[in-house]
Amino acid sequence: MGRIFVNLPDTQIEALAAIAEAEHRSRAAVVRDAIKRYISQRKLALGPDVFGLWKDKKIDGLAYQKKRRSEW
């Protein structure tokens, strides 16, 4: 596990400490969960992973593309 150092305003540190105390968890655990959720939300905002999406299709991707573009 790596380690990073982050400067936070005192108000955020106090809020983080209050959350950690209320949940009987360490501040580090609360921060890890927050970052995990943030990354998960960003991945959703960027769209799903589409690599290999067509691997089970029985149609040629280029032929499909040409057909769709011909409709324009």
LINTAHU-V949321 format. One record per residue. N is the residue number from 1. RES is the residue in three letters. PSI is psi in whole degrees, -180 to 180 (999 if undefined). Layout:
[[N;RES;PSI] [N;RES;PSI]]
//
This chain:
[[1;MET;134] [2;GLY;173] [3;ARG;137] [4;ILE;156] [5;PHE;131] [6;VAL;133] [7;ASN;126] [8;LEU;149] [9;PRO;152] [10;ASP;-36] [11;THR;-39] [12;GLN;-38] [13;ILE;-42] [14;GLU;-43] [15;ALA;-41] [16;LEU;-43] [17;ALA;-40] [18;ALA;-42] [19;ILE;-46] [20;ALA;-43] [21;GLU;-43] [22;ALA;-33] [23;GLU;1] [24;HIS;47] [25;ARG;166] [26;SER;157] [27;ARG;-38] [28;ALA;-41] [29;ALA;-40] [30;VAL;-43] [31;VAL;-43] [32;ARG;-44] [33;ASP;-40] [34;ALA;-42] [35;ILE;-39] [36;LYS;-46] [37;ARG;-41] [38;TYR;-46] [39;ILE;-42] [40;SER;-43] [41;GLN;-39] [42;ARG;-38] [43;LYS;-40] [44;LEU;-38] [45;ALA;-30] [46;LEU;-12] [47;GLY;161] [48;PRO;159] [49;ASP;120] [50;VAL;2] [51;PHE;127] [52;GLY;11] [53;LEU;-33] [54;TRP;6] [55;LYS;-29] [56;ASP;2] [57;LYS;149] [58;LYS;19] [59;ILE;146] [60;ASP;127] [61;GLY;-40] [62;LEU;-41] [63;ALA;-41] [64;TYR;-45] [65;GLN;-47] [66;LYS;-41] [67;LYS;-46] [68;ARG;-40] [69;ARG;-28] [70;SER;-19] [71;GLU;-14] [72;TRP;999]]
//
